[in-house]
């Protein structure tokens, strides 16, 4: 029997994202249709409305995708992987130096550093995350356990399976 543990995203912490996004998209549409109802220039109001539609539409689409396929942290003897709307490849335990907590703007993130010599490919937001936290990577926030508990759990799995992986 293969040892596997799956931690899921806590839906209660993100339940208002989709309705909030819909509200801001509707407000953006109203701004585009009625730009003269504001004390600001119509061009600025239209631009702000389009920006609201674009940003909150993107957030809403991602929230909807997350509801249909929630984010999961999957632990196996080989390593961990993040499943969900945008799954990521497995990160082997043997490549990880350590897990630790980083606090960014009051949010605790479970982070990890790779061992020296292990290539780390960063794209898009991963580059920004690294510059903010100083870590090589993070696991998803808002799981169904506290960050400290997730960190201890991951570190335990790493110690137990790094030699065999």
GUTOR-978010 format. One record per residue: residue number from 1; x negated, y, z negated of N, C-alpha, C in turn; residue in one letter. Coordinates in Angstrom, 3 decimals, padded with zeros to 6 digits, always signed. Atoms other than C-alpha are relative to their C-alpha. Layout:
N
    i       n_x       n_y       n_z      ca_x      ca_y      ca_z       c_x       c_y       c_z  aa
  NUM         X         Y         Z         X         Y         Z         X         Y         Z   A
...
//
This chain:
165
    i       n_x       n_y       n_z      ca_x      ca_y      ca_z       c_x       c_y       c_z  aa
    1  -000.839  -001.188  +000.000  +000.000  +000.000  +000.000  -000.885  +001.252  +000.000   X
    2  +000.783  -001.225  -000.110  -001.402  +003.391  +001.026  +000.527  +001.025  -000.998   X
    3  -000.345  -001.025  +000.989  -001.455  +006.010  -001.696  +000.236  +001.331  +000.721   X
    4  -000.346  -001.275  -000.624  +000.327  +009.164  -000.480  +000.851  +000.807  -000.970   X
    5  -000.806  -000.903  +000.815  +001.723  +012.173  -002.306  +000.385  +001.188  +000.867   X
    6  -000.489  -001.128  -000.802  +003.866  +014.861  -000.672  +000.573  +001.058  -000.933   X
    7  -000.533  -001.151  +000.731  +004.433  +018.282  -002.239  +000.751  +000.860  +001.003   X
    8  -000.826  -000.773  -000.930  +007.237  +020.276  -000.647  +000.126  +001.453  -000.446   X
    9  -000.232  -001.412  +000.277  +007.919  +023.981  -000.401  +001.251  +000.134  -000.857   X
   10  -001.140  -000.260  +000.872  +010.249  +025.252  -003.122  +000.966  +000.924  +000.743   X
   11  -000.958  -000.760  -000.812  +013.283  +026.376  -001.096  +000.622  +001.164  -000.762   X
   12  -000.636  -001.074  +000.769  +014.626  +028.518  -003.951  -000.811  +001.294  +000.053   X
   13  +000.836  -001.201  -000.030  +011.675  +030.915  -003.591  +000.068  +000.727  +001.340   X
   14  -000.066  -000.631  -001.317  +012.375  +031.637  +000.077  +001.424  +000.073  +000.553   X
   15  -001.372  +000.091  -000.501  +016.177  +031.377  +000.290  +000.552  +001.316  +000.542   X
   16  -000.524  -001.292  -000.445  +016.721  +035.125  +000.862  -000.737  +000.563  +001.205   X
   17  +000.781  -000.517  -001.127  +014.184  +035.508  +003.678  +000.843  +000.064  +001.270   X
   18  -000.792  +000.014  -001.232  +016.523  +034.486  +006.516  +001.148  +001.012  -000.043   X
   19  -001.060  -001.025  +000.026  +019.564  +036.550  +005.397  -000.558  +001.428  +000.013   X
   20  +000.616  -001.329  -000.008  +017.290  +039.537  +004.729  -000.494  +000.383  +001.380   X
   21  +000.477  -000.263  -001.358  +015.733  +039.222  +008.173  +001.153  +000.347  +000.929   X
   22  -001.178  -000.281  -000.834  +019.157  +039.114  +009.819  +000.511  +001.413  -000.272   X
   23  -000.468  -001.347  +000.353  +020.171  +042.273  +007.929  -000.902  +001.074  +000.610   X
   24  +000.911  -001.006  -000.551  +017.036  +044.171  +009.002  +000.012  +000.016  +001.529   X
   25  -000.148  +000.015  -001.458  +017.423  +043.026  +012.628  +001.268  +000.759  +000.384   X
   26  -001.252  -000.719  -000.278  +021.036  +044.280  +012.566  -000.192  +001.504  -000.185   X
   27  +000.276  -001.421  +000.229  +019.858  +047.590  +011.097  -000.858  +000.564  +001.135   X
   28  +000.832  -000.434  -001.125  +017.201  +047.813  +013.827  +000.822  +000.202  +001.261   X
   29  -000.879  -000.146  -001.167  +019.843  +047.255  +016.505  +000.835  +001.265  -000.132   X
   30  -000.782  -001.216  +000.234  +021.986  +049.978  +014.946  -000.856  +001.250  +000.264   X
   31  +000.892  -001.150  -000.220  +018.976  +052.351  +015.014  -000.250  +000.234  +001.488   X
   32  +000.232  -000.132  -001.441  +018.368  +051.637  +018.714  +001.248  +000.543  +000.691   X
   33  -001.256  -000.423  -000.627  +022.051  +052.157  +019.605  +000.384  +001.428  -000.397   X
   34  -000.417  -001.311  +000.520  +022.593  +055.293  +017.436  -001.189  +000.840  -000.473   X
   35  +001.176  -000.735  +000.477  +019.271  +057.176  +017.338  +000.303  +001.439  -000.407   X
   36  -000.287  -001.404  +000.322  +020.920  +060.601  +017.150  +000.696  +000.170  -001.342   X
   37  -000.653  -000.098  +001.304  +022.632  +059.777  +013.838  -000.999  +000.249  -001.131   X
   38  +001.040  -000.235  +001.003  +019.336  +060.409  +012.036  -000.536  +001.417  +000.133   X
   39  +000.613  -001.332  -000.050  +017.550  +063.634  +011.156  -001.352  -000.029  +000.706   X
   40  +001.277  +000.134  -000.704  +014.421  +062.266  +012.876  +000.240  +000.011  +001.503   X
   41  -000.144  -000.045  -001.457  +013.733  +062.468  +016.601  +000.534  -001.339  +000.514   X
   42  -000.567  +001.241  -000.542  +015.675  +059.912  +018.688  -001.071  -001.000  +000.457   X
   43  +001.079  +000.895  -000.452  +012.423  +058.531  +020.144  -000.608  -000.759  -001.180   X
   44  +000.566  +000.643  +001.187  +011.023  +057.836  +016.668  +000.965  -001.037  -000.563   X
   45  -001.003  +000.917  +000.551  +014.274  +056.225  +015.501  +000.110  -001.250  +000.873   X
   46  -000.031  +001.165  -000.897  +014.407  +053.984  +018.597  -001.233  -000.878  -000.207   X
   47  +001.235  +000.760  +000.224  +010.769  +052.985  +018.071  +000.072  -000.772  -001.319   X
   48  -000.112  +000.670  +001.302  +011.415  +052.208  +014.388  +000.996  -001.156  +000.075   X
   49  -000.986  +001.071  -000.165  +014.483  +050.167  +015.351  -000.572  -001.190  +000.744   X
   50  +000.624  +001.092  -000.753  +012.558  +048.162  +017.933  -001.050  -000.723  -000.836   X
   51  +001.005  +000.616  +000.875  +009.733  +047.584  +015.443  +000.676  -000.886  -001.045   X
   52  -000.745  +000.790  +000.984  +012.273  +046.366  +012.869  +000.539  -001.280  +000.630   X
   53  -000.522  +001.177  -000.701  +013.881  +044.024  +015.401  -001.125  -001.002  +000.260   X
   54  +001.114  +000.896  -000.330  +010.506  +042.616  +016.482  -000.556  -000.687  -001.247   X
   55  +000.633  +000.573  +001.188  +009.001  +042.136  +013.016  +000.946  -000.938  -000.743   X
   56  -000.916  +000.825  +000.789  +012.053  +040.869  +011.150  +000.613  -001.128  +000.829   X
   57  -000.408  +001.113  -000.855  +013.139  +038.801  +014.148  -001.012  -001.129  -000.065   X
   58  +001.077  +000.992  +000.110  +009.753  +037.037  +014.019  +000.051  -000.699  -001.357   X
   59  -000.092  +000.578  +001.349  +010.081  +036.543  +010.246  +001.211  -000.932  -000.087   X
   60  -001.214  +000.815  +000.044  +013.628  +035.215  +010.665  -000.140  -001.306  +000.770   X
   61  +000.218  +001.223  -000.789  +012.650  +032.750  +013.397  -000.883  -000.972  -000.770   X
   62  +000.884  +000.870  +000.784  +009.810  +031.417  +011.249  +000.706  -000.556  -001.229   X
   63  -000.758  +000.476  +001.158  +012.124  +031.187  +008.235  +000.966  -001.105  +000.411   X
   64  -000.924  +001.019  -000.504  +014.675  +029.240  +010.284  -000.746  -001.292  +000.310   X
   65  +000.817  +001.181  -000.312  +011.952  +026.890  +011.550  -000.447  -000.697  -001.282   X
   66  +000.432  +000.588  +001.271  +010.743  +026.380  +007.966  +001.141  -000.729  -000.696   X
   67  -001.143  +000.683  +000.613  +014.256  +025.430  +006.859  +000.256  -001.339  +000.682   X
   68  -000.244  +001.251  -000.713  +014.554  +022.787  +009.573  -001.152  -000.987  -000.182   X
   69  +001.167  +000.852  +000.258  +011.038  +021.465  +008.883  -000.847  +000.686  -001.060   X
   70  +000.674  -000.725  +001.077  +009.843  +022.651  +005.466  -001.500  -000.301  -000.069   X
   71  +001.438  +000.157  +000.190  +006.191  +023.144  +004.659  -000.246  -001.086  -001.043   X
   72  +000.371  +001.077  +000.918  +004.632  +020.101  +003.007  -001.517  -000.060  -000.113   X
   73  +001.415  +000.284  +000.217  +001.237  +019.391  +001.514  -000.081  -001.506  -000.209   X
   74  +000.038  +001.456  +000.002  +000.472  +015.731  +002.235  -001.395  -000.460  -000.410   X
   75  +001.271  +000.513  +000.510  -002.261  +014.011  +000.209  -000.097  -001.491  +000.299   X
   76  +000.282  +001.407  -000.283  -003.752  +010.713  +001.408  -001.429  -000.287  -000.448   X
   77  +001.382  +000.296  +000.378  -006.973  +008.873  +000.529  -001.038  +000.617  +000.946   X
   78  +000.929  -000.595  -000.966  -008.561  +010.381  +003.679  -000.183  +001.502  -000.210   X
   79  +000.055  -001.447  +000.162  -007.751  +014.010  +002.869  +001.395  +000.572  -000.172   X
   80  -001.328  -000.617  +000.090  -004.902  +016.504  +002.864  +000.321  +000.673  +001.317   X
   81  -000.444  -000.718  -001.191  -002.850  +018.021  +005.620  +001.249  +000.789  -000.342   X
   82  -001.170  -000.847  +000.175  -000.213  +020.688  +005.883  +000.970  -000.335  +001.120   X
   83  -001.041  +000.289  -000.964  +002.970  +019.567  +007.589  +001.049  +001.096  -000.047   X
   84  -001.039  -001.018  -000.055  +005.837  +021.786  +008.638  +000.166  +000.515  +001.404   X
   85  -000.236  -000.538  -001.335  +006.732  +024.073  +011.523  -001.282  +000.138  +000.818   X
   86  +001.296  -000.112  -000.680  +003.038  +024.571  +012.354  -000.994  -000.936  -000.700   X
   87  +000.880  +000.931  +000.706  +001.261  +021.383  +011.206  -001.468  +000.251  +000.329   X
   88  +001.439  -000.198  -000.160  -002.486  +021.514  +010.746  -000.696  -001.351  -000.113   X
   89  +000.706  +001.283  +000.071  -005.079  +018.744  +011.161  -000.444  -000.325  -001.422   X
   90  +000.412  +000.463  +001.324  -006.184  +016.678  +008.190  -001.362  +000.595  -000.369   X
   91  +001.272  -000.490  +000.543  -008.959  +018.132  +006.014  -000.547  -001.119  -000.885   X
   92  +000.531  +001.121  +000.783  -011.138  +015.250  +004.748  -000.533  +000.443  -001.362   X
   93  +000.486  -000.299  +001.353  -011.920  +015.154  +001.012  -001.513  +000.153  -000.004   X
   94  +001.464  -000.017  +000.017  -015.593  +014.514  +001.786  -000.576  +001.325  +000.503   X
   95  +000.475  -001.288  -000.525  -015.848  +017.933  +003.520  +000.237  +001.169  -000.947   X
   96  -000.386  -001.088  +000.903  -014.531  +019.949  +000.561  -000.956  +000.072  -001.183   X
   97  +000.895  -000.243  +001.139  -016.867  +021.460  -002.025  +000.786  +000.078  -001.306   X
   98  -000.780  -000.192  +001.225  -014.206  +022.544  -004.547  +001.326  +000.679  +000.319   X
   99  -001.274  -000.724  -000.032  -010.659  +023.818  -005.126  +000.002  +001.000  -001.148   X
  100  -000.046  -001.028  +001.038  -009.978  +026.987  -007.115  +001.165  +000.943  +000.273   X
  101  -001.099  -000.970  -000.105  -007.390  +029.730  -007.722  -000.574  +001.378  +000.316   X
  102  +000.325  -001.386  -000.322  -007.673  +033.173  -006.121  +001.290  +000.797  -000.142   X
  103  -001.175  -000.857  +000.135  -005.287  +035.997  -007.025  -000.132  +001.184  +000.953   X
  104  -000.032  -001.101  -000.963  -004.417  +038.414  -004.205  +001.315  +000.739  -000.194   X
  105  -001.182  -000.844  +000.235  -002.022  +041.247  -005.071  +001.033  -000.691  -000.887   X
  106  -000.880  +000.634  +000.971  -000.588  +039.274  -007.972  +000.493  -001.388  +000.374   X
  107  -000.420  +001.334  -000.429  -000.045  +036.057  -005.991  -001.178  -000.947  -000.149   X
  108  +001.057  +000.993  +000.180  -002.062  +033.029  -007.064  -000.003  -000.968  +001.177   X
  109  +000.159  +000.893  -001.142  -003.383  +031.047  -004.104  -000.970  -001.115  -000.344   X
  110  +000.917  +001.123  +000.150  -004.899  +027.579  -004.284  -000.898  +000.009  +001.232   X
  111  +000.967  -000.152  -001.082  -008.049  +027.916  -002.205  -001.042  -001.098  -000.071   X
  112  +001.075  +000.987  +000.000  -010.946  +025.716  -001.221  -001.177  +000.503  +000.819   X
  113  +001.227  -000.249  -000.755  -014.520  +025.955  +000.008  -000.458  -001.312  +000.599   X
  114  +000.551  +001.174  -000.654  -016.010  +023.542  +002.493  -001.459  -000.174  -000.419   X
  115  +001.401  +000.266  +000.312  -019.373  +021.891  +001.874  -000.885  +000.698  +001.023   X
  116  +000.921  -000.629  -000.954  -022.401  +023.605  +003.444  -000.241  -000.926  +001.200   X
  117  +000.239  +000.768  -001.217  -022.922  +022.512  +007.034  +001.253  -000.506  +000.681   X
  118  -001.261  +000.422  -000.615  -019.266  +021.685  +007.662  +000.555  +001.192  +000.768   X
  119  -000.514  -001.093  -000.828  -017.983  +023.788  +010.538  +001.431  +000.346  -000.356   X
  120  -001.345  -000.481  +000.308  -014.938  +025.893  +009.754  +000.459  +000.852  +001.173   X
  121  -000.557  -000.759  -001.115  -012.819  +027.105  +012.663  +001.107  +000.890  -000.546   X
  122  -001.013  -000.953  +000.480  -010.847  +030.252  +011.851  +000.625  +000.701  +001.195   X
  123  -000.723  -000.699  -001.059  -008.174  +031.694  +014.088  +001.037  +000.911  -000.637   X
  124  -001.087  -000.880  +000.411  -005.814  +034.603  +013.664  -000.047  +000.409  -001.454   X
  125  -000.129  -000.411  +001.394  -004.653  +035.098  +010.098  -001.002  -000.688  -000.917   X
  126  +000.990  +000.691  +000.834  -007.190  +032.569  +008.767  -001.226  +000.881  -000.219   X
  127  +001.133  -000.915  +000.142  -009.925  +035.144  +009.402  +000.311  +001.075  -001.031   X
  128  -000.414  -001.001  +000.983  -007.988  +037.770  +007.430  +000.052  -000.610  -001.396   X
  129  -000.060  +000.667  +001.303  -007.316  +035.287  +004.600  -001.385  -000.190  -000.589   X
  130  +001.366  +000.202  +000.483  -011.022  +034.500  +004.353  -000.597  +001.311  -000.480   X
  131  +000.555  -001.289  +000.427  -011.920  +038.185  +004.169  +000.652  +000.489  -001.294   X
  132  -000.685  -000.419  +001.228  -009.313  +038.763  +001.413  -000.387  -000.846  -001.208   X
  133  +000.198  +000.915  +001.123  -010.096  +035.704  -000.705  -001.435  -000.463  -000.177   X
  134  +001.355  +000.528  +000.068  -013.689  +034.758  +000.104  -000.046  -001.514  +000.069   X
  135  -000.073  +001.463  -000.063  -012.519  +031.132  +000.463  +000.063  -000.452  +001.455   X
  136  -000.069  +000.555  -001.351  -012.756  +028.874  +003.500  +001.428  -000.322  +000.425   X
  137  -001.380  +000.315  -000.338  -009.056  +028.009  +003.301  +000.903  +000.044  -001.214   X
  138  -001.011  +000.021  +001.053  -005.845  +027.998  +001.303  +001.024  -001.077  +000.331   X
  139  -001.135  +000.894  -000.203  -003.064  +025.499  +000.798  +001.259  +000.861  -000.112   X
  140  -001.205  -000.828  +000.018  +000.535  +026.706  +001.159  +000.389  +000.457  -001.407   X
  141  -000.531  -000.531  +001.259  +001.936  +028.912  -001.581  +001.459  -000.437  -000.123   X
  142  -001.418  +000.266  +000.268  +005.386  +028.428  -003.124  +000.362  -001.475  +000.119   X
  143  -000.337  +001.418  +000.058  +005.179  +024.656  -003.487  +000.859  -000.248  -001.232   X
  144  -000.886  +000.307  +001.123  +007.390  +022.863  -005.994  -000.747  -000.213  -001.319   X
  145  +000.803  +000.062  +001.228  +004.578  +022.989  -008.597  -000.781  +001.300  -000.154   X
  146  +000.773  -001.216  +000.278  +002.594  +025.774  -010.244  -001.366  -000.084  +000.685   X
  147  +001.310  +000.008  -000.666  -000.651  +026.829  -008.488  -001.087  -000.716  -000.800   X
  148  +001.025  +000.654  +000.825  -002.785  +025.659  -011.435  +000.146  -001.517  +000.065   X
  149  -000.255  +001.442  -000.066  -001.143  +022.229  -011.332  -000.414  -000.563  +001.363   X
  150  +000.390  +000.434  -001.345  -001.634  +021.966  -007.548  -001.520  -000.044  +000.113   X
  151  +001.461  -000.057  -000.049  -005.287  +022.986  -007.925  -000.622  -001.194  -000.732   X
  152  +000.515  +001.142  +000.770  -005.946  +020.362  -010.623  +000.270  -001.317  +000.722   X
  153  -000.358  +001.210  -000.731  -004.137  +017.714  -008.583  -000.929  -000.207  +001.199   X
  154  +000.878  +000.093  -001.168  -006.148  +018.469  -005.432  -001.437  -000.323  -000.402   X
  155  +001.369  +000.256  +000.457  -009.428  +018.538  -007.335  -000.145  -001.446  -000.465   X
  156  +000.024  +001.397  +000.418  -008.581  +015.159  -008.884  -000.043  -000.955  +001.196   X
  157  +000.012  +000.829  -001.210  -007.819  +013.643  -005.475  -001.346  +000.112  +000.708   X
  158  +001.295  -000.184  -000.663  -011.014  +015.144  -004.051  -001.071  -000.837  -000.694   X
  159  +001.013  +000.758  +000.748  -013.160  +013.634  -006.809  +000.179  -001.505  +000.184   X
  160  -000.282  +001.430  -000.089  -011.446  +010.263  -006.537  -000.294  -000.569  +001.393   X
  161  +000.078  +000.548  -001.356  -011.560  +009.936  -002.731  -001.162  +000.522  +000.843   X
  162  +001.070  -000.581  -000.826  -014.541  +012.024  -001.523  -001.073  -001.026  +000.347   X
  163  +001.053  +000.990  -000.243  -017.020  +009.165  -001.864  +000.455  -001.081  +000.976   X
  164  -000.492  +001.081  -000.860  -014.807  +006.592  -000.141  +000.386  +000.490  +001.387   X
  165  -000.445  -000.544  -001.293  -013.676  +008.972  +002.665  -001.124  +000.341  +000.825   X
//
